[in-house]
C-alpha cells in the first residue's frame, strides 16, 4: 500500500523471501493478498516455467500479469508459449460453443454461458465480462464478445 500511496503505477511481487532464494515454491497466497489490498496492477512472479504456470498464477492470485525470470533461461520461447496458453482460453471457448451449437442447436448457447464463465475465471477484467456473457443469445454474439475482449487484452499489452 505504501508503494501505491507513494505513486507507484504497478508492482511486481515475487512469492519467495530473500532467504529462500531458489528453494521451495513461490507463495501465491501472498501475491493474492497483495492484489486484493491494492488498486494498482500487480504482476506475479515466481515458478513461471510454462504457459500453464502463467495461467495458473493468474487464476490463483487474480494478478494482472506475470513476470518470467529463470523460466526464460534457455527457453526464449516461453513468452510465445504463455501468450498462446492465455489466448487458448478464447479459442477453446469458441470451439466449445461451436461444437455444442452444432450438436444441440442455437439454444445450446444458454448452456454455454456457464462454460464461458469458467473459461474466463481468473482472467483480467473477467468479472465484468462474465456479466455480459450471461446476456448473450447467439453464437455470433459470443464470438463478438470474446473477440472484443481479446482485442482489449492485446491493446493493454501494447501499453
The 8 nearest C-alpha neighbors of each residue, nearest first, counted from 0:
[[1, 3, 2, 4, 37, 36, 5, 33],
 [0, 2, 4, 3, 5, 6, 7, 37],
 [3, 1, 5, 7, 0, 4, 6, 10],
 [2, 4, 7, 0, 6, 5, 1, 39],
 [5, 3, 1, 6, 2, 0, 7, 37],
 [6, 4, 2, 3, 1, 7, 0, 8],
 [5, 7, 3, 4, 8, 2, 1, 9],
 [8, 6, 3, 2, 9, 5, 10, 4],
 [7, 9, 39, 6, 3, 10, 40, 2],
 [10, 8, 40, 39, 7, 41, 11, 42],
 [11, 9, 41, 42, 12, 40, 7, 8],
 [10, 12, 42, 41, 43, 13, 44, 9],
 [13, 11, 43, 44, 42, 14, 30, 10],
 [12, 14, 44, 45, 15, 43, 11, 25],
 [13, 15, 25, 26, 45, 27, 12, 30],
 [16, 14, 25, 13, 19, 26, 17, 20],
 [15, 17, 19, 18, 20, 14, 13, 25],
 [16, 18, 20, 19, 15, 21, 13, 14],
 [17, 19, 16, 20, 15, 21, 22, 23],
 [20, 18, 16, 22, 17, 21, 15, 23],
 [19, 21, 17, 18, 22, 16, 15, 23],
 [22, 20, 19, 23, 24, 15, 18, 17],
 [23, 21, 19, 20, 24, 15, 25, 18],
 [24, 22, 21, 25, 19, 15, 20, 26],
 [23, 25, 26, 22, 46, 15, 45, 14],
 [24, 26, 14, 15, 45, 27, 46, 23],
 [27, 25, 14, 28, 29, 15, 24, 30],
 [26, 28, 30, 29, 14, 25, 60, 31],
 [27, 29, 31, 30, 26, 32, 60, 59],
 [28, 30, 32, 31, 27, 26, 33, 14],
 [29, 31, 27, 33, 28, 32, 60, 34],
 [32, 30, 60, 34, 28, 29, 33, 35],
 [33, 31, 29, 35, 34, 30, 28, 36],
 [32, 34, 36, 30, 35, 31, 29, 37],
 [35, 33, 31, 32, 36, 37, 41, 30],
 [34, 36, 32, 33, 37, 31, 38, 61],
 [35, 37, 33, 34, 32, 38, 0, 31],
 [38, 36, 34, 39, 35, 0, 33, 3],
 [37, 39, 40, 36, 34, 35, 3, 41],
 [38, 40, 9, 37, 8, 41, 3, 10],
 [41, 39, 9, 63, 10, 42, 38, 8],
 [42, 40, 10, 62, 63, 11, 34, 9],
 [41, 43, 11, 64, 65, 63, 62, 10],
 [44, 42, 65, 12, 11, 62, 66, 64],
 [45, 43, 13, 66, 65, 12, 14, 67],
 [44, 46, 25, 13, 47, 14, 43, 15],
 [47, 45, 48, 25, 24, 44, 52, 70],
 [46, 48, 52, 45, 70, 53, 67, 49],
 [47, 49, 70, 46, 52, 50, 77, 71],
 [50, 48, 52, 51, 47, 77, 53, 81],
 [49, 51, 81, 53, 80, 84, 52, 54],
 [50, 52, 54, 49, 53, 55, 84, 81],
 [53, 51, 55, 49, 47, 50, 54, 56],
 [54, 52, 56, 50, 51, 55, 47, 57],
 [53, 55, 51, 57, 56, 52, 58, 50],
 [54, 56, 58, 52, 53, 57, 59, 51],
 [57, 55, 53, 59, 54, 58, 60, 52],
 [56, 58, 61, 54, 62, 55, 60, 59],
 [57, 59, 121, 55, 56, 61, 60, 54],
 [60, 58, 56, 57, 55, 61, 27, 121],
 [61, 59, 31, 62, 57, 58, 56, 30],
 [60, 62, 57, 121, 58, 59, 31, 63],
 [63, 61, 57, 60, 41, 64, 42, 43],
 [62, 64, 41, 42, 40, 123, 61, 57],
 [65, 63, 42, 62, 43, 57, 41, 66],
 [64, 66, 43, 42, 44, 53, 67, 63],
 [67, 65, 44, 43, 42, 68, 64, 47],
 [66, 68, 47, 70, 71, 65, 44, 69],
 [67, 69, 70, 71, 66, 72, 47, 45],
 [70, 68, 72, 71, 67, 48, 47, 46],
 [71, 69, 48, 68, 72, 47, 67, 74],
 [70, 72, 74, 69, 75, 68, 73, 77],
 [73, 71, 69, 74, 70, 75, 68, 77],
 [72, 74, 71, 75, 70, 69, 76, 77],
 [73, 75, 71, 76, 72, 77, 70, 48],
 [76, 74, 71, 77, 73, 78, 72, 79],
 [77, 75, 74, 79, 78, 80, 71, 81],
 [78, 76, 80, 79, 75, 74, 81, 71],
 [77, 79, 81, 80, 76, 82, 75, 50],
 [78, 80, 82, 76, 77, 81, 83, 75],
 [79, 81, 77, 83, 50, 78, 82, 84],
 [82, 80, 50, 84, 78, 83, 79, 77],
 [81, 83, 79, 85, 80, 84, 86, 78],
 [84, 82, 86, 80, 81, 85, 87, 79],
 [85, 83, 81, 87, 50, 86, 82, 80],
 [84, 86, 82, 87, 83, 88, 81, 54],
 [87, 85, 83, 88, 89, 84, 82, 90],
 [88, 86, 90, 84, 89, 85, 91, 83],
 [87, 89, 91, 86, 90, 85, 118, 92],
 [88, 90, 87, 92, 86, 91, 93, 145],
 [91, 89, 87, 93, 92, 88, 94, 86],
 [92, 90, 94, 88, 93, 87, 89, 95],
 [93, 91, 95, 89, 90, 94, 115, 88],
 [92, 94, 96, 90, 95, 91, 97, 89],
 [95, 93, 91, 97, 96, 92, 90, 98],
 [94, 96, 92, 98, 93, 97, 91, 99],
 [97, 95, 93, 99, 94, 98, 100, 92],
 [98, 96, 94, 100, 95, 99, 93, 101],
 [97, 99, 101, 95, 100, 96, 94, 102],
 [98, 100, 96, 102, 101, 97, 103, 95],
 [99, 101, 104, 97, 103, 107, 98, 102],
 [102, 100, 98, 99, 104, 103, 97, 105],
 [101, 103, 99, 100, 104, 98, 107, 97],
 [104, 102, 100, 107, 101, 99, 105, 106],
 [103, 105, 100, 106, 101, 107, 102, 99],
 [104, 106, 107, 100, 108, 137, 103, 138],
 [105, 107, 108, 104, 109, 103, 100, 110],
 [108, 106, 110, 105, 109, 100, 103, 104],
 [107, 109, 111, 106, 110, 137, 105, 136],
 [108, 110, 107, 111, 112, 106, 136, 135],
 [111, 109, 107, 108, 112, 113, 114, 106],
 [110, 112, 108, 114, 109, 113, 115, 96],
 [113, 111, 115, 110, 114, 109, 133, 132],
 [114, 112, 116, 115, 111, 110, 117, 133],
 [115, 113, 117, 111, 116, 112, 118, 110],
 [114, 116, 118, 112, 117, 113, 92, 111],
 [115, 117, 113, 119, 114, 118, 129, 120],
 [118, 116, 114, 120, 115, 119, 113, 121],
 [117, 119, 115, 116, 120, 88, 114, 92],
 [120, 118, 116, 117, 122, 125, 115, 121],
 [121, 119, 117, 122, 118, 116, 125, 58],
 [120, 122, 58, 61, 57, 119, 123, 125],
 [121, 123, 125, 119, 120, 124, 58, 57],
 [124, 122, 125, 63, 121, 61, 62, 57],
 [125, 123, 126, 127, 122, 128, 121, 148],
 [124, 126, 128, 122, 123, 127, 119, 129],
 [127, 125, 129, 128, 124, 130, 120, 123],
 [128, 126, 130, 129, 125, 124, 131, 132],
 [127, 129, 125, 131, 130, 126, 132, 124],
 [130, 128, 132, 126, 131, 116, 127, 125],
 [129, 131, 127, 128, 133, 132, 126, 134],
 [130, 132, 128, 129, 133, 134, 127, 135],
 [133, 131, 129, 134, 130, 135, 112, 128],
 [134, 132, 131, 130, 135, 112, 129, 113],
 [135, 133, 132, 131, 136, 130, 112, 109],
 [136, 134, 132, 133, 140, 137, 141, 131],
 [135, 137, 108, 134, 109, 140, 138, 106],
 [138, 136, 140, 139, 135, 108, 141, 105],
 [137, 139, 141, 140, 142, 108, 96, 97],
 [138, 140, 142, 137, 141, 143, 144, 136],
 [141, 139, 143, 137, 138, 142, 135, 144],
 [142, 140, 138, 144, 139, 143, 145, 135],
 [143, 141, 139, 145, 144, 140, 146, 138],
 [142, 144, 140, 146, 141, 145, 147, 139],
 [143, 145, 141, 147, 142, 146, 140, 148],
 [146, 144, 148, 142, 147, 143, 149, 141],
 [145, 147, 149, 143, 148, 144, 142, 150],
 [148, 146, 150, 144, 145, 149, 143, 151],
 [147, 149, 145, 151, 146, 150, 144, 152],
 [148, 150, 146, 152, 151, 147, 145, 153],
 [149, 151, 153, 147, 148, 152, 154, 146],
 [152, 150, 154, 148, 149, 153, 147, 155],
 [151, 153, 149, 155, 154, 150, 148, 156],
 [154, 152, 150, 156, 155, 151, 149, 157],
 [153, 155, 151, 157, 156, 152, 150, 158],
 [156, 154, 152, 158, 157, 153, 151, 150],
 [157, 155, 153, 154, 158, 152, 151, 64],
 [156, 158, 154, 155, 153, 152, 151, 150],
 [157, 155, 156, 154, 153, 152, 151, 8]]
